[in-house]
Amino acid sequence: MPTKNKPEWFDTCLGQYLLEREQSHFDQAVGDVFGYNAMQVGFPQYDFLRANRMPLQFCAAIEEGAAVRAAPDFLPIETNSIDLVLLPHVLEFSTNPHQILREVQRVLMPEGHVIVCGFNPRSLWGVRGFFGSTEDKFPWRGNFISLPRLKDWLTLLDFEITKDQLCCYAPPFSQEKWLKRFNFMEAAGDRWWPFSGGIYFLTAVKRVHGMRVIKPEWKKVRAARKGMAPVAQKLGGNASGKEQRQAARSETTVKTVAQGRK
């Protein structure tokens, strides 16, 4: 992510206005995500994971101050090892946002969460970035990604969208007095123009579709074949004939023994 003018912009009135609302939304979003390992990509000077309770929390970025110095599109992280990943304004300032999402999908564990924060091009903020004369400065020079497009990208990577929310409905004025005058738009934005917020938050869960192989019970079939078949019982007429023959043999044997004794 380009770093020129970024720290200076967040020190302005508009930057502080944005940062305050983003920090509040991140605190609410990460508070209910549980696991062991949480990673924030970019913005090492701000702790967006402060409300999370995972034992291991770190930031991966190319800027100084990051615990892991790495580019977001090639993370030196083990596959299926992270439970939560934050992407605050990373995709719109990257030349290859698809690769970043693929890396996030790789490092996340099954059922792991990713929270993406970005500028909404379909808002007054996007209009200023498109028509403004300062689009060569941060953040107006970014390639803003619309929320529906981002949802499509994540769906193709087997993510399930669980929540999306917008904020910063006031116009991006540079002066504090104008921001205060339009502060009423924050309360009414979710109700009257819910898709025109300057910043969106998108939460998605990595799904891994399992497969259960159903095998035939070959062992039981073979055991049944090896067993001896039961002998069918004969009818009553045959059974009585057999008894008569046995009785006749016994009578003959008794007569023979008696004659021998004489």
Secondary structure, DSSP 4 states (H G I P E B T S, - for coil): ---TTHHHHHTSHHHHHHHHHHHHHHHHHHTT--SSEEEEES-TTS-TTTT---SEEEEEESSTT-SEE--TTS----TT-EEEEEEES-GGG-S-HHHHHHHHHHHEEEEEEEEEEEE-SSSHHHHHHHH-TTTTSTTTTS----HHHHHHHHHHTTEEEEEEEEE--S---SSHHHHHHTTHHHHHHHHH-TT--SEEEEEEEE-----------HHHHHHHHHSPPPPPPPPHHHHHHHHHHHHHHHHHHHHHHHHHH-
